[in-house]
Amino acid sequence: MSEESENLRFTGTVDHWAVKCADLSASVEEYKRLGFTVETVYEDWAMMRDGRGFGIALLPPDSKHPPHIGLKVETMAELEAAAKKENRPIKPHRDGTSSFYTKGIDGNIVELIYYPANL
């Protein structure tokens, strides 16, 4: 194992960007006008995807989710290894994914997320 790979906290592919919004319903409609489609809508967040699969997670004022960048891993084993290295608990979500949040760079938050094959 190289010194560079030993220093890596984790790796992943950019999956989504989670941003605050003032009005969830209005924001969903505006992102539709930008070519995004609705993947999921709950009372406290919505996931929109563009034609290439990039996501925008919309977080209304009462959302329990923080603004963040989401990085996707390919296997649950990758997620588990990263969570162990970061000393963070993995949380299963109502949409079938599993993830954890951790400190990013300059105070930004990173979510590392795993999507099971059946999603």
C-alpha positions in Angstrom: 0.0 0.0 0.0 1.4 3.4 -1.0 1.8 6.3 1.4 -0.7 8.2 -0.6 -3.4 5.6 -0.3 -2.7 5.2 3.4 -3.4 9.0 3.8 -6.8 8.8 2.0 -9.7 9.2 4.3 -12.1 7.7 1.8 -13.0 7.9 -1.9 -16.3 8.2 -3.7 -18.0 9.6 -6.8 -19.9 12.9 -6.5 -23.5 12.0 -6.3 -25.4 15.0 -5.1 -25.2 18.5 -3.6 -27.6 19.3 -0.7 -28.8 22.9 -0.6 -31.2 24.9 1.5 -34.4 26.1 -0.1 -37.1 28.5 1.2 -40.1 26.6 -0.1 -39.8 22.9 -1.0 -42.7 22.6 -3.4 -41.7 25.8 -5.3 -38.1 24.7 -5.5 -39.0 21.3 -6.8 -41.1 23.0 -9.6 -38.2 25.3 -10.5 -35.7 22.5 -10.7 -38.1 20.6 -13.0 -37.9 23.7 -15.2 -34.1 23.3 -15.3 -34.5 19.7 -16.6 -34.3 17.8 -13.3 -36.7 15.0 -12.5 -38.1 14.1 -9.1 -36.6 11.0 -7.5 -37.9 11.4 -4.0 -40.0 13.9 -2.0 -40.5 13.8 1.7 -41.8 16.6 4.0 -38.2 17.5 5.0 -36.3 17.0 1.8 -36.5 16.2 -1.9 -34.0 14.6 -4.3 -33.9 15.8 -7.9 -31.7 14.3 -10.7 -30.5 15.6 -13.9 -30.3 13.6 -17.1 -26.8 12.2 -16.2 -27.8 11.2 -12.7 -26.4 14.2 -10.7 -28.6 15.0 -7.7 -29.7 18.2 -6.0 -31.1 17.5 -2.6 -33.5 20.3 -1.6 -33.6 21.1 2.2 -36.4 23.3 3.4 -35.9 25.4 6.6 -37.3 22.6 8.9 -35.1 19.9 7.4 -33.0 17.8 9.8 -30.4 17.3 7.0 -27.4 19.7 6.8 -26.2 21.3 3.5 -23.5 19.0 2.2 -21.9 17.3 -0.7 -22.8 13.6 -1.2 -20.2 11.1 -2.4 -21.3 7.7 -3.5 -19.5 4.4 -2.8 -20.1 1.2 -4.8 -20.3 -1.3 -1.9 -21.5 -1.5 1.7 -18.0 -2.8 2.6 -16.5 0.5 1.3 -19.0 2.5 3.4 -18.3 0.4 6.5 -14.5 0.8 6.1 -14.8 4.5 5.6 -17.2 4.9 8.6 -14.7 2.9 10.8 -11.8 5.1 9.7 -13.9 8.3 10.3 -15.3 6.9 13.6 -18.8 7.6 12.4 -22.0 5.5 12.7 -23.8 4.3 9.5 -27.5 5.2 9.4 -30.0 3.3 7.2 -32.5 5.7 5.5 -36.1 5.4 4.6 -35.3 5.5 0.9 -33.2 2.3 1.2 -29.8 4.0 1.2 -27.2 3.9 4.0 -24.8 6.7 4.8 -22.9 8.8 7.3 -22.0 12.4 7.6 -18.5 13.6 8.4 -16.4 16.7 8.5 -15.3 17.9 5.1 -12.9 20.7 4.2 -13.2 24.2 5.6 -16.2 23.3 7.8 -18.2 21.8 4.9 -20.0 18.5 5.5 -19.6 15.4 3.4 -22.1 12.5 3.3 -20.7 9.2 2.1 -23.6 7.2 0.8 -24.3 3.6 -0.5 -27.2 2.8 -2.8 -28.1 -0.9 -2.8 -28.4 -2.6 -6.2 -32.2 -2.8 -5.9 -32.7 1.0 -5.9 
